[in-house]
């Protein structure tokens, strides 16, 4: 079990998912999960694809229906396109039509895959790094965060024509000149847009928030928040009506530990934005990382605290939590999440004993015991969750478990 250390604020993952409406029963779906560990020489990683119903019914017995080694065919495809090997498949999303997957590699590439055939269609270089690439709901863009070079990038996406591109002169925003005492480090973490696909919410490593009009050319910052209003390095987001929920999290030296959930009122955009703190765990060993909407509720993962908090969006009050600690996994370290189409299950990535990203070794906020995917059964329309267990993954090297779960998404 983790022990309590100095609370602080840090970088988490800023993942926004619109509140999920239940689909019809019996709908087939897949759960995609990335493993960041190397499968080639300082390159690669795994993509595991599960049958969603099988995984939900029997987590410990579930096996992937398909496993893709990113150092293989896709690795060659990306290296030819970008002149660099892919490494650390970090974030994973599907477009609104669910026919394309977007995978972000910390080595700097964004991969667009045909979700049905699992074949690569395009691999673009974002520079030294790309932490996340979020597909806008209107399917016209993917917005990407380059932490290393403090750049926010707009990729134009035409899924039907299989065309993906960006103009370095028109579609790249340099955030470094926007640094100030109130925003000391403008490296973007996890950008995401609201339902109209116009405004992107860009969380920053040093704290604060930028709201960017991504439909304008050049892109334009229309509203800001400082590092007192939004703490460092959020990576989670859910929109509920006219409110966007985001978080702050741990894992960076500036904030090894941090757990805050904010409600952003969207009604005054583009004139301004306001933030209300609805949950915090400053007195606990906590690290907010990853969010998902379940019915009218926001589920927020506490990576260090090994549980998932449930917040009612009508009252903005915490109504409970789901404990993920079991006899078989004493330190699950829950990370990113997604929900089944019928809203009956939430799938959560569980980190490994050797986390490759987002971990501050002074507190080990992201260190887990057994890497894999956990399954939570949803009750009361999202107000209650019951943990069912996990499907484990592994990548042993010289007797050491190197597997490290990160990106997760449900293909409906």
Helices and strands as residue ranges (DSSP letters): E 30-35, E 46-51, H 52-57, G 59-61, E 66-69, H 73-82, E 89-94, E 100-105, E 109-114, E 120-125, E 132-135, E 141-146, E 151-158, E 163-165, E 172-174, G 176-178, E 192-193, E 199-203, E 209-213, E 220-225, E 237-240, E 243-249, E 259-265, E 274-280, E 288-294, E 297-302, E 307-312, E 317-323, E 334-339, E 345-350, E 372-379, G 380-382, E 384-392, E 396-397, E 400-401, E 405-411
